[in-house]
Amino acid sequence: MGDSGSSPAETYAHSSRSARLDPPLGACRRPPRARNTFGNDAGDAGVSASSPRRVGLLALVPLALFLALAMLFYARLGAGDPSEVPSALIGKPVPDFQLDAVAGLTRDGSPVPGLSTADLAKGVSVVNVFASWCAPCRAEHPLLVELAKDQRIRLYGLNYKDTDDQALRFLNGLGNPYAAVGADRKGRVGIDWGVYGVPETFVVVDGRIVAKLVGPLNPDRLSTELKPAIDKALAAQATP
C-alpha cells in the first residue's frame, strides 16, 4: 500500500524499546558505569582517589597536636619568656644528690668543697647553675660576687656540663662567690633539678625549693625578683 505509516506490530515494538530505555518521570536511574584509562570502574577510581586524601588528613593529626602543645608551651612561657616558666619543684624538697668538688678550686689555700643535699638542709641558700661556656653566666657573675656578701644567705654553685679545667679557669678569672661548687659534669643533677638551661638560680629554705629564676640576672631582676624572694624566704624561716 502507499501508506508510509508503521504497522501496529512495528509501533508496539518501538514503544516497548522506549519504555525500557526511558524510565518514568521522577524515577531514579543509576548512571552508566564509566571506565577510566586504567580499565577500572569510575566508582572504584573515586574510592582510590579519596584514599590518599584521607591518609593525608590523618597524617596532619600529629602535626596539629604538636602545634597545639607548642602554643600551650609558649603561652606558659609568657610570650616566649623562659623566666616565667613555673617549676614543678617549687615547694618540694631538693632532689637527693651529691656532687664532687671542682678539681683544683681553692680559697685561701683550702679546697672548695663539692655540693650535696645536706648543704641545703638548713637556712636560706641560693643555688646558681652556671657553666664556663655560657656567655650570660659571665654577664651575671659580678652580681653574684656582690650577692655573696649578704651574710644572711649561703650562695652555692652548680657547675653544669663543664670540665673542671674550664670551670677552674672561669672562677679564677672572674672570682668565686660560691661557698661550695658541685661539678655536675654530665648534667644529671641538673635534670633532677628541672634545669632548662644555664644560668638558673634557685632559692632554698631548709632543704625546700621556694623560688626559681630562669635566665641571667641583671640589676633589675636582682632587685625585683631574686632579692624579694630571698627576703620572703628569710621571713618565712623566722616565722615559727
C-alpha atoms as one frame of an Amber mdcrd trajectory, in Angstrom:
protein
   0.000   0.000   0.000   1.099   3.586  -0.465   0.647   4.427   3.206   4.079
   5.076   4.791   2.794   4.692   8.375   4.120   1.911  10.593   2.270  -1.270
  11.074   0.740  -1.974  14.512   3.472  -4.536  15.208   6.231  -2.013  14.486
   4.540   0.632  16.629   4.325  -1.778  19.565   7.975  -2.811  19.252   9.135
   0.840  19.213   7.024   1.663  22.259   8.466  -1.312  24.142  12.037  -0.246
  23.437  11.282   3.339  24.548   9.793   2.102  27.773  12.900   0.105  28.538
  15.291   2.985  27.711  13.406   5.900  29.284  12.258   5.414  32.889   9.098
   7.112  34.107   9.395  10.772  35.049  10.825  11.189  38.531  12.301   7.683
  38.747  15.923   7.236  39.904  18.330   5.854  37.420  21.836   4.672  38.118
  24.230   6.476  35.787  26.161   4.349  33.341  29.402   2.930  34.716  32.256
   4.731  33.028  35.698   3.241  32.549  38.921   5.061  33.414  42.139   4.898
  31.467  43.322   2.002  33.626  40.280  -0.109  32.908  38.765   0.258  36.438
  35.237   1.414  37.125  34.856   5.118  37.793  33.298   4.326  41.161  36.384
   2.371  42.192  38.597   5.152  40.924  36.707   7.595  43.144  37.477   5.499
  46.196  41.116   5.207  45.219  41.405   8.939  44.657  39.876   9.759  48.021
  42.106   7.323  49.934  45.315   9.403  49.597  43.362  12.451  50.744  42.172
  10.597  53.851  45.700   9.367  54.533  46.992  12.912  54.136  44.443  14.251
  56.596  45.315  11.546  59.115  48.992  12.428  58.765  48.172  16.011  59.751
  46.669  14.960  63.094  50.039  14.512  64.917  51.236  17.825  63.468  48.118
  19.592  64.733  48.604  18.099  68.189  52.252  19.160  68.204  51.361  22.718
  67.222  48.687  22.867  69.916  51.165  21.714  72.558  53.773  24.160  71.273
  51.288  27.025  71.516  50.411  25.985  75.053  54.093  25.800  75.971  54.814
  29.269  74.603  51.760  30.612  76.368  53.243  29.221  79.575  56.487  30.921
  78.677  54.732  34.278  78.721  55.149  35.209  75.056  58.472  33.416  74.799
  59.992  34.482  78.120  61.511  31.351  79.725  61.966  33.170  83.028  58.220
  32.846  83.560  58.130  29.060  83.337  56.927  27.672  86.666  58.951  24.863
  88.215  57.293  21.639  89.291  59.756  21.533  92.207  58.575  24.739  93.871
  57.554  23.895  97.422  59.181  20.462  97.275  62.387  19.139  98.858  65.543
  19.459  96.810  66.454  16.300  94.890  68.829  13.943  96.649  72.278  14.448
  95.153  75.978  14.600  95.906  78.498  16.239  93.592  82.274  16.240  93.685
  84.247  19.441  94.031  85.780  21.146  91.010  89.306  19.764  90.958  91.923
  22.349  91.875  89.471  25.009  93.082  90.701  26.584  96.308  90.017  29.534
  98.588  92.745  30.889 100.848  94.763  27.764 100.158  91.990  25.330 101.123
  89.961  23.225  98.661  86.459  24.497  97.930  84.110  21.590  98.742  81.595
  19.942  96.464  77.843  20.256  96.891  75.197  17.897  98.236  71.657  17.829
  99.568  72.984  18.085 103.122  74.436  21.550 102.415  70.940  22.870 101.737
  69.196  21.301 104.725  69.293  24.350 106.992  68.903  28.075 106.479  68.342
  30.081 103.311  70.501  29.044 100.375  70.824  30.330  96.834  71.937  27.792
  94.225  73.227  29.199  90.958  73.544  26.871  87.948  76.359  28.067  85.681
  78.867  26.952  83.054  82.078  28.381  81.661  80.742  28.091  78.095  77.671
  30.177  78.963  78.030  33.841  77.929  75.047  35.026  80.049  76.693  33.344
  83.049  79.705  35.582  82.580  77.450  38.619  82.279  75.627  37.952  85.556
  78.684  36.837  87.538  79.632  40.251  89.006  76.136  40.447  90.532  76.681
  37.081  92.202  80.002  38.275  93.594  78.132  41.151  95.241  75.271  38.905
  96.388  77.739  36.622  98.177  78.449  39.478 100.596  74.949  39.061 102.075
  75.705  37.228 105.319  72.089  36.126 105.737  72.379  33.537 102.975  74.798
  30.986 101.588  75.476  31.065  97.868  76.301  27.763  96.166  77.322  26.951
  92.614  76.255  24.021  90.461  78.686  23.767  87.554  76.652  22.305  84.691
  78.046  20.079  81.906  81.516  21.547  82.173  85.078  20.342  82.522  86.974
  21.010  85.727  89.709  22.871  83.860  87.250  25.222  82.184  85.277  25.770
  85.399  88.503  26.470  87.290  89.612  28.995  84.687  86.184  30.657  84.786
  86.110  31.034  88.580  89.751  32.010  88.952  89.336  34.648  86.284  86.030
  36.171  87.431  86.150  35.384  91.138  84.499  32.631  93.123  81.418  33.834
  95.030  80.312  30.313  95.998  80.743  28.683  99.403  80.772  25.317  97.628
  80.697  24.247  93.991  79.345  20.927  92.745  80.711  19.577  89.464  77.696
  18.253  87.541  79.854  17.041  84.681  77.191  15.006  82.875  74.259  17.260
  83.773  72.313  14.530  85.551  71.749  16.515  88.742  70.649  19.490  86.668
  67.995  17.299  85.081  66.767  16.284  88.533  66.515  19.956  89.422  64.464
  20.627  86.291  67.109  22.848  84.716  66.046  24.195  81.301  69.387  25.819
  80.583  72.044  27.935  82.178  72.057  30.175  84.030  69.313  29.384  86.526
  69.040  30.377  90.168  67.116  28.658  92.967  66.194  29.860  96.439  66.067
  27.085  99.041  64.758  27.252 102.604  65.604  24.406 104.981  66.031  21.961
 102.123  62.903  23.023 100.230  62.892  24.911  96.915  60.809  28.080  97.212
  61.773  30.086  94.110  63.393  29.653  90.716  64.699  32.203  88.230  65.427
  31.086  84.677  67.910  33.099  82.670  70.636  35.568  83.604  70.383  38.045
  86.426  70.648  41.747  85.766  70.368  44.641  88.213  66.624  44.891  87.663
  65.941  41.186  88.149  68.233  41.107  91.139  66.304  43.885  92.881  62.777
  42.973  91.774  62.904  39.164  91.695  65.794  37.487  93.472  66.205  39.756
  96.492  62.451  39.825  97.244  62.428  36.018  97.013  65.345  35.877  99.454
  63.642  38.321 101.840  60.444  36.295 101.687  62.375  33.103 102.395  64.115
  34.686 105.380  60.789  35.934 106.737  59.222  32.501 106.318  62.123  30.875
 108.127  61.817  33.335 111.005  58.109  32.561 111.401  57.581  29.726 113.931
